[in-house]
């Protein structure tokens, strides 16, 4: 009898351990925003930007090239003024974080600035302490504490198409976002956005000086295109532990419901995994461009993907092509962030990884050459 009682206690203990492990796994498999409780540290952030013929790029509006390799992010910081790093004190700040904190956006642009929000999780489902974290209210924060990467890129478009008509910009084959190690959940939840300051760029000629170029400011009407690399790739952990069964297999396409930037700081969102849009969650159009294997490193079948062919970038309305004016210099604000509402943005996103981005921008090639007949 005593032996039987001892065996019962052992079985009960094992059941408690199993229950505890089940609860832990339930917490770890929480989706969307739970990562805000942890720092997603980066050992590095490499960004390569290339443009094709009839375009040139610059980080300062003075030195022009067709390829920029930002392997040392100090290239974007310029001079230091106190705790705020600015490329130019009277112009936009380039924010270069040491860690990425998941944020969310529906693609709203105000005065040329992409609006972002973030918050903290309570009871795994309720998002609270919502804050609007766009640049205008973070200018006093230390640059490295900014939750996402953002920098200015200047495009000199030397094409000769019809004045006043936008030249379409494409994302070229080979564009990619990947991590140094497979299965960490960073590239799968990454987003890249381009905001073109077209309204105030129309009269900036190809020979304008750097001061005039950097002084270009954005408006509420500037176009934005959001690229979602790895849109149909997910970590195995997401597939195996998705409590809502949203991601039944590795190549499932999932449309992200982002947090509306009109949500006030006092609001709470009762279920961040809700599957229908409402006044708090809005489905935002992202460019999901056909991909192919990049073919490098372990896990290249899922994480090391790249665009398969040149494709037009659509604006957030899903129909209009992203473009810049011909024979002008356009200031483009580039954003790279982790979308907190992406199902791959989970608490187990690995820390200490190198995040890489190859951004290749081209214009459609006409039948008779780059600029047509």
RODRENLUM-683758 format. One record per residue (C-alpha): residue number from 1; residue in three letters; y, z, x. Coordinates in steps of 0.1 Angstrom, whole numbers, plus 5000, padded with zeros to 4 digits. Layout:
BEGIN
SITE    k    r  north    up  east
SITE  NUM  ALA      Y     Z     X
...
//
This chain:
BEGIN
SITE    k    r  north    up  east
SITE    1  UNK   5000  5000  5000
SITE    2  UNK   5023  5009  5028
SITE    3  UNK   5015  4977  5046
SITE    4  UNK   5022  4957  5015
SITE    5  UNK   5055  4974  5011
SITE    6  UNK   5064  4966  5047
SITE    7  UNK   5056  4930  5041
SITE    8  UNK   5077  4929  5010
SITE    9  UNK   5107  4943  5029
SITE   10  UNK   5102  4916  5056
SITE   11  UNK   5101  4889  5030
SITE   12  UNK   5132  4903  5013
SITE   13  UNK   5150  4904  5047
SITE   14  UNK   5141  4868  5053
SITE   15  UNK   5154  4859  5019
SITE   16  UNK   5187  4876  5027
SITE   17  UNK   5189  4858  5060
SITE   18  UNK   5182  4825  5042
SITE   19  UNK   5208  4832  5016
SITE   20  UNK   5233  4841  5042
SITE   21  UNK   5227  4809  5061
SITE   22  UNK   5230  4789  5028
SITE   23  UNK   5264  4805  5022
SITE   24  UNK   5276  4798  5057
SITE   25  UNK   5265  4761  5053
SITE   26  UNK   5283  4760  5019
SITE   27  UNK   5315  4771  5036
SITE   28  UNK   5312  4748  5066
SITE   29  UNK   5306  4718  5043
SITE   30  UNK   5338  4724  5024
SITE   31  UNK   5358  4692  5023
SITE   32  UNK   5395  4683  5024
SITE   33  UNK   5420  4707  5039
SITE   34  UNK   5396  4734  5052
SITE   35  UNK   5403  4721  5086
SITE   36  UNK   5438  4735  5083
SITE   37  UNK   5424  4768  5092
SITE   38  UNK   5414  4756  5127
SITE   39  UNK   5431  4738  5155
SITE   40  UNK   5418  4703  5162
SITE   41  UNK   5427  4703  5198
SITE   42  UNK   5429  4671  5219
SITE   43  UNK   5421  4667  5255
SITE   44  UNK   5441  4635  5254
SITE   45  UNK   5455  4608  5231
SITE   46  UNK   5455  4573  5244
SITE   47  UNK   5474  4546  5225
SITE   48  UNK   5474  4509  5235
SITE   49  UNK   5497  4485  5216
SITE   50  UNK   5495  4447  5222
SITE   51  UNK   5514  4418  5206
SITE   52  UNK   5507  4381  5207
SITE   53  UNK   5529  4352  5215
SITE   54  UNK   5564  4350  5199
SITE   55  UNK   5567  4388  5199
SITE   56  UNK   5575  4414  5225
SITE   57  UNK   5574  4452  5223
SITE   58  UNK   5593  4481  5238
SITE   59  UNK   5595  4519  5237
SITE   60  UNK   5632  4521  5245
SITE   61  UNK   5647  4488  5232
SITE   62  UNK   5655  4478  5268
SITE   63  UNK   5623  4470  5287
SITE   64  UNK   5602  4444  5270
SITE   65  UNK   5565  4434  5274
SITE   66  UNK   5536  4423  5253
SITE   67  UNK   5513  4452  5261
SITE   68  UNK   5520  4490  5263
SITE   69  UNK   5494  4515  5274
SITE   70  UNK   5505  4550  5265
SITE   71  UNK   5480  4568  5286
SITE   72  UNK   5505  4595  5296
SITE   73  UNK   5522  4606  5263
SITE   74  UNK   5551  4619  5284
SITE   75  UNK   5562  4583  5282
SITE   76  UNK   5572  4591  5246
SITE   77  UNK   5589  4624  5253
SITE   78  UNK   5619  4613  5273
SITE   79  UNK   5642  4642  5283
SITE   80  UNK   5638  4678  5272
SITE   81  UNK   5666  4697  5254
SITE   82  UNK   5655  4733  5250
SITE   83  UNK   5622  4733  5231
SITE   84  UNK   5628  4699  5214
SITE   85  UNK   5618  4668  5232
SITE   86  UNK   5638  4637  5224
SITE   87  UNK   5638  4602  5237
SITE   88  UNK   5674  4600  5227
SITE   89  UNK   5693  4631  5215
SITE   90  UNK   5712  4613  5187
SITE   91  UNK   5682  4593  5175
SITE   92  UNK   5647  4598  5162
SITE   93  UNK   5624  4623  5180
SITE   94  UNK   5590  4611  5192
SITE   95  UNK   5565  4639  5183
SITE   96  UNK   5535  4642  5206
SITE   97  UNK   5512  4670  5196
SITE   98  UNK   5487  4689  5216
SITE   99  UNK   5466  4693  5185
SITE  100  UNK   5463  4675  5152
SITE  101  UNK   5467  4696  5120
SITE  102  UNK   5454  4677  5089
SITE  103  UNK   5482  4666  5066
SITE  104  UNK   5483  4643  5036
SITE  105  UNK   5506  4615  5024
SITE  106  UNK   5508  4591  4994
SITE  107  UNK   5530  4568  5015
SITE  108  UNK   5564  4578  5003
SITE  109  UNK   5592  4568  5026
SITE  110  UNK   5626  4586  5025
SITE  111  UNK   5654  4575  5049
SITE  112  UNK   5627  4557  5069
SITE  113  UNK   5606  4588  5073
SITE  114  UNK   5570  4591  5060
SITE  115  UNK   5567  4622  5038
SITE  116  UNK   5538  4645  5047
SITE  117  UNK   5525  4677  5031
SITE  118  UNK   5500  4703  5042
SITE  119  UNK   5487  4737  5031
SITE  120  UNK   5461  4764  5035
SITE  121  UNK   5429  4770  5016
SITE  122  UNK   5419  4800  4995
SITE  123  UNK   5384  4805  4980
SITE  124  UNK   5374  4771  4994
SITE  125  UNK   5390  4752  4965
SITE  126  UNK   5426  4764  4960
SITE  127  UNK   5453  4748  4982
SITE  128  UNK   5483  4770  4985
SITE  129  UNK   5513  4776  5008
SITE  130  UNK   5521  4739  5005
SITE  131  UNK   5548  4728  5029
SITE  132  UNK   5566  4695  5034
SITE  133  UNK   5562  4688  5071
SITE  134  UNK   5582  4656  5076
SITE  135  UNK   5603  4653  5107
SITE  136  UNK   5636  4662  5091
SITE  137  UNK   5625  4698  5085
SITE  138  UNK   5606  4702  5117
SITE  139  UNK   5633  4692  5142
SITE  140  UNK   5636  4728  5154
SITE  141  UNK   5599  4731  5161
SITE  142  UNK   5585  4727  5196
SITE  143  UNK   5574  4691  5200
SITE  144  UNK   5538  4700  5209
SITE  145  UNK   5534  4720  5177
SITE  146  UNK   5541  4690  5154
SITE  147  UNK   5510  4683  5133
SITE  148  UNK   5508  4645  5139
SITE  149  UNK   5518  4618  5164
SITE  150  UNK   5548  4597  5156
SITE  151  UNK   5569  4574  5178
SITE  152  UNK   5593  4545  5177
SITE  153  UNK   5582  4510  5186
SITE  154  UNK   5606  4481  5189
SITE  155  UNK   5594  4446  5180
SITE  156  UNK   5613  4416  5192
SITE  157  UNK   5603  4386  5170
SITE  158  UNK   5613  4354  5187
SITE  159  UNK   5598  4331  5160
SITE  160  UNK   5619  4304  5143
SITE  161  UNK   5608  4306  5107
SITE  162  UNK   5632  4305  5078
SITE  163  UNK   5661  4330  5082
SITE  164  UNK   5660  4359  5058
SITE  165  UNK   5622  4354  5052
SITE  166  UNK   5599  4380  5065
SITE  167  UNK   5572  4370  5091
SITE  168  UNK   5539  4384  5081
SITE  169  UNK   5524  4408  5107
SITE  170  UNK   5486  4410  5111
SITE  171  UNK   5463  4436  5126
SITE  172  UNK   5443  4416  5151
SITE  173  UNK   5406  4417  5159
SITE  174  UNK   5397  4445  5183
SITE  175  UNK   5420  4471  5168
SITE  176  UNK   5402  4504  5167
SITE  177  UNK   5405  4542  5166
SITE  178  UNK   5376  4561  5182
SITE  179  UNK   5367  4594  5198
SITE  180  UNK   5350  4599  5232
SITE  181  UNK   5320  4615  5215
SITE  182  UNK   5302  4603  5184
SITE  183  UNK   5298  4623  5152
SITE  184  UNK   5329  4645  5155
SITE  185  UNK   5347  4635  5124
SITE  186  UNK   5380  4627  5140
SITE  187  UNK   5382  4589  5138
SITE  188  UNK   5367  4588  5104
SITE  189  UNK   5396  4607  5089
SITE  190  UNK   5423  4591  5110
SITE  191  UNK   5451  4570  5096
SITE  192  UNK   5477  4548  5112
SITE  193  UNK   5510  4539  5094
SITE  194  UNK   5537  4514  5102
SITE  195  UNK   5572  4518  5087
SITE  196  UNK   5595  4488  5094
SITE  197  UNK   5633  4495  5093
SITE  198  UNK   5639  4460  5080
SITE  199  UNK   5670  4468  5059
SITE  200  UNK   5690  4478  5089
SITE  201  UNK   5673  4454  5114
SITE  202  UNK   5684  4421  5099
SITE  203  UNK   5715  4418  5119
SITE  204  UNK   5701  4431  5152
SITE  205  UNK   5699  4399  5174
SITE  206  UNK   5675  4393  5202
SITE  207  UNK   5701  4400  5228
SITE  208  UNK   5713  4434  5214
SITE  209  UNK   5717  4462  5239
SITE  210  UNK   5694  4492  5239
SITE  211  UNK   5720  4516  5224
SITE  212  UNK   5724  4494  5193
SITE  213  UNK   5687  4489  5190
SITE  214  UNK   5678  4526  5192
SITE  215  UNK   5705  4534  5167
SITE  216  UNK   5688  4515  5139
SITE  217  UNK   5682  4539  5110
SITE  218  UNK   5657  4537  5082
SITE  219  UNK   5663  4537  5044
SITE  220  UNK   5644  4546  5013
SITE  221  UNK   5634  4510  5008
SITE  222  UNK   5618  4503  5041
SITE  223  UNK   5582  4489  5038
SITE  224  UNK   5551  4509  5049
SITE  225  UNK   5516  4498  5056
SITE  226  UNK   5488  4523  5061
SITE  227  UNK   5457  4513  5081
SITE  228  UNK   5424  4533  5075
SITE  229  UNK   5401  4526  5105
SITE  230  UNK   5365  4535  5101
SITE  231  UNK   5369  4535  5063
SITE  232  UNK   5332  4530  5056
SITE  233  UNK   5319  4552  5084
SITE  234  UNK   5310  4589  5080
SITE  235  UNK   5294  4615  5101
SITE  236  UNK   5258  4623  5094
SITE  237  UNK   5268  4659  5086
SITE  238  UNK   5291  4647  5058
SITE  239  UNK   5263  4626  5042
SITE  240  UNK   5238  4655  5045
SITE  241  UNK   5261  4683  5032
SITE  242  UNK   5284  4667  5007
SITE  243  UNK   5283  4692  4977
SITE  244  UNK   5300  4667  4954
SITE  245  UNK   5276  4639  4964
SITE  246  UNK   5306  4616  4970
SITE  247  UNK   5292  4602  5002
SITE  248  UNK   5255  4593  4995
SITE  249  UNK   5252  4572  5027
SITE  250  UNK   5269  4565  5060
SITE  251  UNK   5287  4533  5049
SITE  252  UNK   5301  4545  5016
SITE  253  UNK   5337  4535  5009
SITE  254  UNK   5357  4563  4994
SITE  255  UNK   5393  4560  4981
SITE  256  UNK   5413  4590  4992
SITE  257  UNK   5433  4610  4967
SITE  258  UNK   5463  4622  4986
SITE  259  UNK   5486  4652  4978
SITE  260  UNK   5517  4640  4960
SITE  261  UNK   5548  4648  4980
SITE  262  UNK   5566  4659  4948
SITE  263  UNK   5543  4690  4946
SITE  264  UNK   5565  4721  4952
SITE  265  UNK   5558  4748  4978
SITE  266  UNK   5550  4772  4950
SITE  267  UNK   5523  4750  4934
SITE  268  UNK   5486  4754  4938
SITE  269  UNK   5459  4728  4936
SITE  270  UNK   5429  4742  4919
SITE  271  UNK   5403  4718  4932
SITE  272  UNK   5410  4697  4962
SITE  273  UNK   5378  4678  4957
SITE  274  UNK   5388  4666  4923
SITE  275  UNK   5377  4629  4917
SITE  276  UNK   5404  4617  4894
SITE  277  UNK   5441  4612  4900
SITE  278  UNK   5467  4634  4883
SITE  279  UNK   5502  4646  4889
SITE  280  UNK   5492  4664  4920
SITE  281  UNK   5467  4640  4935
SITE  282  UNK   5475  4603  4939
SITE  283  UNK   5453  4574  4951
SITE  284  UNK   5471  4557  4979
SITE  285  UNK   5464  4521  4990
SITE  286  UNK   5452  4518  5026
SITE  287  UNK   5443  4487  5045
SITE  288  UNK   5405  4488  5047
SITE  289  UNK   5398  4459  5071
SITE  290  UNK   5364  4445  5078
SITE  291  UNK   5349  4460  5110
SITE  292  UNK   5323  4453  5135
SITE  293  UNK   5306  4473  5162
SITE  294  UNK   5327  4480  5192
SITE  295  UNK   5295  4484  5212
SITE  296  UNK   5305  4511  5236
SITE  297  UNK   5293  4546  5242
SITE  298  UNK   5268  4567  5223
SITE  299  UNK   5270  4564  5185
SITE  300  UNK   5288  4531  5186
SITE  301  UNK   5269  4521  5154
SITE  302  UNK   5292  4545  5135
SITE  303  UNK   5322  4556  5155
SITE  304  UNK   5331  4529  5179
SITE  305  UNK   5342  4503  5153
SITE  306  UNK   5369  4476  5156
SITE  307  UNK   5385  4451  5133
SITE  308  UNK   5363  4420  5131
SITE  309  UNK   5391  4394  5126
SITE  310  UNK   5429  4392  5122
SITE  311  UNK   5439  4405  5088
SITE  312  UNK   5472  4408  5069
SITE  313  UNK   5485  4443  5066
SITE  314  UNK   5494  4451  5029
SITE  315  UNK   5521  4474  5018
SITE  316  UNK   5512  4505  4998
SITE  317  UNK   5516  4484  4966
SITE  318  UNK   5485  4466  4977
SITE  319  UNK   5499  4431  4972
SITE  320  UNK   5529  4425  4994
SITE  321  UNK   5523  4416  5031
SITE  322  UNK   5539  4438  5058
SITE  323  UNK   5564  4418  5078
SITE  324  UNK   5595  4417  5100
SITE  325  UNK   5625  4393  5101
SITE  326  UNK   5625  4364  5125
SITE  327  UNK   5648  4362  5155
SITE  328  UNK   5657  4399  5153
SITE  329  UNK   5646  4432  5168
SITE  330  UNK   5630  4456  5144
SITE  331  UNK   5624  4493  5148
SITE  332  UNK   5590  4503  5136
SITE  333  UNK   5580  4539  5132
SITE  334  UNK   5543  4544  5140
SITE  335  UNK   5523  4574  5127
SITE  336  UNK   5488  4586  5137
SITE  337  UNK   5474  4616  5118
SITE  338  UNK   5442  4632  5103
SITE  339  UNK   5442  4627  5065
SITE  340  UNK   5433  4661  5051
SITE  341  UNK   5421  4646  5018
SITE  342  UNK   5396  4624  5036
SITE  343  UNK   5360  4636  5029
SITE  344  UNK   5353  4635  5067
SITE  345  UNK   5381  4659  5074
SITE  346  UNK   5359  4690  5075
SITE  347  UNK   5360  4723  5094
SITE  348  UNK   5334  4710  5119
SITE  349  UNK   5356  4683  5132
SITE  350  UNK   5350  4687  5169
SITE  351  UNK   5377  4702  5192
SITE  352  UNK   5385  4691  5226
SITE  353  UNK   5380  4654  5221
SITE  354  UNK   5399  4624  5234
SITE  355  UNK   5412  4603  5205
SITE  356  UNK   5419  4566  5214
SITE  357  UNK   5438  4540  5194
SITE  358  UNK   5440  4502  5201
SITE  359  UNK   5467  4486  5180
SITE  360  UNK   5469  4448  5182
SITE  361  UNK   5497  4431  5162
SITE  362  UNK   5499  4394  5157
SITE  363  UNK   5514  4368  5134
SITE  364  UNK   5493  4342  5115
SITE  365  UNK   5487  4311  5136
SITE  366  UNK   5499  4280  5118
SITE  367  UNK   5479  4248  5120
SITE  368  UNK   5503  4232  5144
SITE  369  UNK   5508  4263  5166
SITE  370  UNK   5522  4298  5166
SITE  371  UNK   5555  4288  5149
SITE  372  UNK   5543  4259  5129
SITE  373  UNK   5554  4222  5132
//
